[in-house]
């Protein structure tokens, strides 16, 4: 209220009753009525959005804030404690509700269903990383004894292992067999999830994914990630918001006579940003007659490797905008080829 000093309480993580008790104490201390508006905020992180949903159920106006958007002291060394962080959040929350809407970035909170929809492809991404890790580990162990193999865990592996496994010490051979067993399990789970995605698309329960997958150069897996992470539940008003959400927007530095382009912002969903870079290369290969490909070839293809890397990022940004318009307005990217509908 501008008169009393800030009161601070320490609450154990996940203790809902303690939070309600603290709120009741604050109301009594400030002599507030039961219907007074309560406002809160917390930084987006490991806890996700369950806390926001619970606070909303308690009729508390809560904000989930992007921690990287919170202003900090730019000194070489600055003090950082939980108390200082709490005071900073309180100060910025008061400024936000006083009208400074740009004081920080507020995260858009998905529904429970939208959040659950992201589990499948994220698990698939982790499994693919595990597959690579297991495969690299087996190769590294084999190289210790000058053994090299082209494929691990497939049909040809068993025959190769029977022929060469006896050359290895017993402990090392046992370790490799356990590693391969884990690899086979991961590969099986990957195939199961990929089959589940394809079945859902064929069943017609994912129309947006099926629409994206009709474009040559974009598969079901890529379409799934784009829709579930970006186009499915976020709402964009213009192309700048699309590029900004992906972290593909430019970040100029202009001060006095100094003008420097610092590259893309990289502020946003890194999964989709990485995917868009991959899709940009795929687009050049499978959509050679499209306007986007012609634009890239005219402007960047004759240049150096560095210029082509710069150009592929620019192409990824334009492609993301084109895909957004394709889903929102039905505008097929100029010159793009569509796959035939399989019935």
C-alpha positions as CSV (number, residue, x, y, z in Angstrom):
1,X,0.0,0.0,0.0
2,X,3.0,2.3,-0.2
3,X,3.2,2.7,3.6
4,X,4.0,-0.7,5.2
5,X,7.2,-2.4,4.5
6,X,7.2,-5.5,2.4
7,X,6.6,-8.7,4.3
8,X,8.5,-11.8,3.3
9,X,7.7,-15.5,3.9
10,X,9.5,-18.7,3.0
11,X,7.2,-21.4,1.7
12,X,8.2,-25.0,0.9
13,X,7.9,-25.9,-2.8
14,X,4.4,-27.3,-3.6
15,X,2.9,-26.4,-0.3
16,X,-0.5,-25.0,-1.3
17,X,-1.9,-24.6,2.2
18,X,1.1,-22.5,3.2
19,X,0.5,-20.2,0.2
20,X,-3.1,-19.7,1.2
21,X,-2.0,-19.0,4.9
22,X,0.4,-16.3,3.7
23,X,-2.2,-14.7,1.6
24,X,-4.6,-14.7,4.6
25,X,-2.0,-13.1,6.8
26,X,-1.3,-10.4,4.2
27,X,-5.0,-9.6,4.0
28,X,-5.3,-9.3,7.8
29,X,-2.1,-7.2,8.0
30,X,-3.4,-4.7,5.5
31,X,-7.0,-5.0,6.6
32,X,-8.3,-6.0,3.3
33,X,-11.7,-7.5,2.4
34,X,-12.2,-11.0,1.2
35,X,-13.0,-9.9,-2.3
36,X,-9.9,-7.8,-2.9
37,X,-7.9,-8.5,-6.1
38,X,-4.8,-10.6,-5.5
39,X,-2.0,-10.4,-8.1
40,X,1.1,-12.7,-8.3
41,X,3.8,-13.7,-10.7
42,X,6.6,-16.3,-11.0
43,X,9.3,-17.1,-13.4
44,X,8.7,-19.8,-16.0
45,X,10.8,-22.8,-15.3
46,X,10.8,-26.4,-14.0
47,X,7.4,-26.2,-12.3
48,X,5.7,-25.5,-15.6
49,X,2.1,-24.2,-15.4
50,X,0.4,-26.3,-12.7
51,X,1.0,-23.5,-10.2
52,X,-0.5,-20.9,-12.5
53,X,-3.6,-23.0,-13.0
54,X,-4.0,-23.6,-9.3
55,X,-3.6,-19.8,-8.5
56,X,-6.2,-19.0,-11.2
57,X,-8.6,-21.5,-9.5
58,X,-8.0,-19.5,-6.3
59,X,-9.1,-16.4,-8.1
60,X,-5.6,-15.0,-8.1
61,X,-4.4,-13.0,-11.1
62,X,-1.1,-14.6,-11.9
63,X,1.5,-14.0,-14.5
64,X,4.1,-16.5,-15.8
65,X,7.1,-14.4,-16.7
66,X,10.0,-15.2,-19.1
67,X,13.0,-15.0,-16.7
68,X,15.4,-13.8,-19.5
69,X,13.2,-10.7,-19.9
70,X,13.7,-9.5,-16.3
71,X,16.0,-6.5,-16.2
72,X,19.2,-6.8,-14.2
73,X,22.0,-4.6,-13.1
74,X,24.7,-4.6,-15.7
75,X,27.7,-4.2,-13.4
76,X,30.5,-6.7,-13.7
77,X,29.5,-8.2,-10.3
78,X,26.0,-7.9,-8.9
79,X,24.5,-9.3,-5.7
80,X,22.0,-12.1,-6.2
81,X,19.9,-13.6,-3.4
82,X,16.4,-15.0,-3.2
83,X,15.4,-11.9,-1.2
84,X,16.7,-9.5,-3.9
85,X,15.0,-11.6,-6.6
86,X,11.7,-11.5,-4.8
87,X,11.9,-7.7,-4.3
88,X,12.7,-7.3,-8.0
89,X,9.7,-9.4,-9.1
90,X,7.5,-7.4,-6.7
91,X,8.7,-4.1,-8.1
92,X,8.2,-5.2,-11.7
93,X,4.8,-6.7,-11.0
94,X,3.7,-3.3,-9.5
95,X,5.1,-1.5,-12.6
96,X,3.3,-4.0,-14.9
97,X,-0.1,-3.4,-13.3
98,X,0.5,0.3,-13.2
99,X,0.6,0.3,-17.0
100,X,4.1,-0.6,-18.1
101,X,3.1,-3.6,-20.2
102,X,6.6,-3.9,-21.8
103,X,8.5,-4.1,-18.6
104,X,8.9,-7.9,-19.2
105,X,7.6,-10.7,-21.4
106,X,4.6,-12.6,-20.2
107,X,4.4,-16.3,-21.3
108,X,1.3,-17.6,-23.0
109,X,0.0,-20.4,-20.9
110,X,-1.3,-23.5,-22.8
111,X,-4.2,-25.5,-21.6
112,X,-3.6,-28.9,-20.0
113,X,-4.6,-30.6,-23.3
114,X,-2.3,-28.4,-25.3
115,X,0.6,-29.0,-22.9
116,X,0.0,-32.8,-23.0
117,X,0.0,-32.7,-26.8
118,X,3.7,-31.8,-26.7
119,X,4.8,-34.8,-24.8
120,X,4.9,-37.3,-27.7
121,X,7.3,-35.5,-30.0
122,X,9.5,-34.3,-27.1
123,X,9.9,-37.8,-25.9
124,X,10.7,-38.8,-29.5
125,X,13.4,-36.2,-29.6
126,X,15.0,-37.4,-26.4
127,X,14.9,-41.0,-27.6
128,X,16.7,-40.0,-30.9
129,X,19.4,-38.4,-28.8
130,X,19.7,-41.5,-26.7
131,X,19.9,-43.6,-29.9
132,X,22.8,-41.5,-31.1
133,X,24.6,-41.7,-27.7
134,X,24.3,-45.5,-27.5
135,X,25.5,-45.9,-31.1
136,X,28.5,-43.6,-30.6
137,X,29.4,-45.4,-27.3
138,X,29.5,-48.8,-28.9
139,X,31.6,-47.4,-31.8
140,X,34.0,-45.8,-29.3
141,X,34.4,-49.1,-27.4
142,X,35.0,-51.1,-30.6
143,X,37.7,-48.6,-31.8
144,X,39.7,-49.4,-28.6
145,X,40.5,-52.7,-30.3
146,X,40.6,-51.4,-33.9
147,X,37.2,-52.8,-34.8
148,X,34.8,-50.8,-36.9
149,X,31.2,-51.5,-38.0
150,X,28.8,-49.7,-40.3
151,X,25.6,-50.5,-38.6
152,X,24.8,-51.3,-34.9
153,X,21.7,-53.1,-33.6
154,X,20.2,-54.0,-37.0
155,X,19.9,-57.4,-38.7
156,X,23.5,-57.4,-39.8
157,X,24.8,-56.6,-36.4
158,X,24.3,-60.1,-34.9
159,X,26.2,-61.8,-37.7
160,X,29.1,-59.2,-37.4
161,X,29.1,-59.6,-33.6
162,X,29.3,-63.4,-33.7
163,X,32.3,-63.1,-36.0
164,X,34.2,-60.4,-34.2
165,X,33.0,-60.3,-30.6
166,X,35.4,-63.1,-29.5
167,X,38.3,-60.8,-30.2
168,X,37.4,-58.6,-27.3
169,X,38.0,-59.0,-23.5
170,X,35.1,-60.5,-21.6
171,X,34.2,-57.4,-19.6
172,X,34.3,-55.1,-22.6
173,X,32.2,-57.6,-24.7
174,X,29.6,-57.8,-21.9
175,X,29.5,-54.0,-21.7
176,X,28.9,-53.7,-25.5
177,X,26.1,-56.3,-25.3
178,X,24.3,-54.3,-22.6
179,X,24.8,-51.1,-24.6
180,X,23.4,-52.7,-27.7
181,X,20.4,-54.1,-25.7
182,X,19.6,-50.5,-24.6
183,X,20.0,-49.3,-28.1
184,X,17.6,-51.9,-29.5
185,X,15.0,-50.9,-26.8
186,X,15.3,-47.2,-27.7
187,X,15.0,-48.0,-31.4
188,X,11.8,-50.0,-30.7
189,X,10.3,-47.2,-28.8
190,X,11.1,-44.7,-31.5
191,X,9.4,-46.9,-34.1
192,X,6.3,-47.2,-31.8
193,X,6.0,-43.4,-31.4
194,X,6.5,-42.7,-35.1
195,X,3.9,-45.3,-36.0
196,X,1.5,-43.7,-33.5
197,X,2.0,-40.3,-35.1
198,X,1.3,-41.7,-38.6
199,X,-1.8,-43.5,-37.5
200,X,-3.2,-40.3,-35.8
201,X,-2.6,-38.4,-39.0
202,X,-4.2,-41.1,-41.2
203,X,-7.2,-41.3,-38.9
204,X,-8.0,-37.6,-39.5
205,X,-7.6,-36.4,-35.9
206,X,-4.7,-34.1,-36.8
207,X,-5.9,-32.0,-39.8
208,X,-3.3,-29.2,-39.5
209,X,-0.5,-31.7,-39.4
210,X,-1.9,-33.5,-42.5
211,X,-2.2,-30.2,-44.3
212,X,1.5,-29.3,-43.6
213,X,2.7,-32.8,-44.5
214,X,1.2,-32.4,-48.0
215,X,4.0,-30.0,-48.9
216,X,7.0,-31.7,-50.5
217,X,10.0,-31.7,-48.2
218,X,8.0,-31.7,-45.0
219,X,7.2,-35.0,-43.3
220,X,4.8,-36.0,-40.7
221,X,7.3,-35.7,-37.9
222,X,8.3,-32.2,-38.8
223,X,4.7,-31.2,-39.3
224,X,3.8,-32.7,-35.9
225,X,6.5,-30.6,-34.1
226,X,5.6,-27.4,-35.9
227,X,1.9,-27.7,-35.1
228,X,2.3,-28.8,-31.5
229,X,5.0,-26.4,-30.6
230,X,4.2,-23.3,-32.7
231,X,1.1,-23.1,-34.9
232,X,-1.4,-25.2,-33.0
233,X,-2.0,-23.1,-29.9
234,X,-0.1,-19.8,-30.3
235,X,-1.8,-16.9,-32.1
236,X,0.2,-14.6,-34.2
237,X,-1.0,-11.2,-35.6
238,X,1.7,-10.6,-38.1
239,X,4.8,-12.0,-39.7
240,X,7.1,-10.2,-37.2
241,X,5.6,-12.1,-34.3
242,X,6.2,-15.4,-36.1
243,X,9.9,-14.6,-36.7
244,X,10.2,-13.2,-33.1
245,X,8.8,-16.4,-31.5
246,X,11.3,-18.5,-33.4
247,X,14.2,-16.3,-32.5
248,X,14.9,-15.7,-36.2
249,X,14.4,-12.0,-36.0
250,X,17.5,-9.7,-36.6
251,X,19.1,-7.9,-33.7
252,X,20.7,-4.7,-34.9
253,X,23.0,-2.6,-32.8
254,X,22.8,1.1,-33.7
255,X,24.4,3.7,-31.4
256,X,25.7,7.0,-32.8
257,X,27.9,6.3,-35.8
258,X,28.2,2.6,-35.0
259,X,25.8,0.2,-36.8
260,X,26.4,-3.5,-36.3
261,X,24.1,-6.5,-37.2
262,X,24.4,-9.0,-34.3
263,X,22.7,-11.8,-36.0
264,X,19.4,-13.5,-35.1
265,X,18.0,-13.0,-31.6
266,X,17.8,-16.8,-30.7
267,X,15.0,-15.8,-28.3
268,X,12.2,-18.4,-28.5
269,X,11.5,-22.0,-29.1
270,X,14.9,-23.6,-30.0
271,X,13.3,-26.9,-31.1
272,X,11.3,-25.1,-33.8
273,X,14.2,-22.9,-34.7
274,X,16.5,-25.8,-35.3
275,X,13.8,-27.6,-37.3
276,X,13.2,-24.6,-39.5
277,X,16.8,-24.4,-40.4
278,X,16.7,-28.1,-41.4
279,X,13.5,-27.6,-43.3
280,X,15.0,-24.7,-45.2
281,X,17.7,-27.0,-46.6
282,X,15.1,-29.6,-47.3
283,X,12.9,-27.0,-49.1
284,X,15.8,-26.1,-51.5
285,X,16.1,-29.8,-52.4
286,X,12.4,-30.8,-52.8
287,X,10.9,-27.5,-53.9
288,X,13.3,-26.2,-56.6
289,X,10.6,-24.4,-58.5
290,X,9.2,-22.4,-55.5
291,X,9.6,-18.7,-55.3
292,X,11.5,-19.1,-52.0
293,X,14.1,-21.4,-53.6
294,X,14.5,-19.0,-56.6
295,X,15.0,-16.1,-54.2
296,X,17.7,-18.0,-52.3
297,X,19.5,-19.1,-55.5
298,X,19.5,-15.6,-56.9
299,X,20.7,-13.9,-53.8
300,X,22.9,-16.3,-51.8
301,X,23.7,-19.5,-53.9
302,X,26.6,-17.8,-55.9
303,X,28.2,-16.5,-52.7
304,X,30.6,-18.0,-50.2
305,X,29.8,-20.7,-47.6
306,X,29.3,-18.0,-45.0
307,X,26.8,-16.1,-47.2
308,X,24.9,-19.4,-47.8
309,X,24.7,-19.9,-44.1
310,X,23.4,-16.4,-43.6
311,X,20.9,-17.0,-46.5
312,X,19.6,-20.3,-45.1
313,X,18.6,-18.5,-41.9
314,X,16.8,-15.8,-43.9
315,X,15.1,-18.6,-45.9
316,X,14.0,-20.3,-42.7
317,X,12.4,-17.1,-41.5
318,X,10.5,-16.6,-44.8
319,X,9.5,-20.3,-44.9
320,X,8.1,-20.1,-41.3
321,X,6.0,-17.1,-42.3
322,X,4.9,-18.9,-45.5
323,X,3.8,-22.0,-43.5
324,X,1.9,-19.8,-41.0
325,X,0.0,-18.2,-43.9
326,X,-0.6,-21.6,-45.4
327,X,-2.2,-22.9,-42.2
328,X,-4.1,-19.7,-41.3
329,X,-5.3,-18.5,-44.7
330,X,-4.8,-21.5,-47.0
331,X,-2.2,-19.7,-49.1
332,X,0.0,-22.3,-50.7
333,X,3.6,-21.0,-51.0
334,X,4.1,-19.7,-54.5
335,X,5.4,-22.4,-56.8
336,X,5.3,-25.1,-54.1
337,X,4.5,-28.7,-55.0
338,X,2.0,-30.7,-53.0
339,X,2.1,-34.4,-52.5
340,X,-0.7,-36.5,-53.9
341,X,-3.4,-37.5,-51.4
342,X,-3.1,-41.2,-50.6
343,X,-6.5,-42.8,-50.0
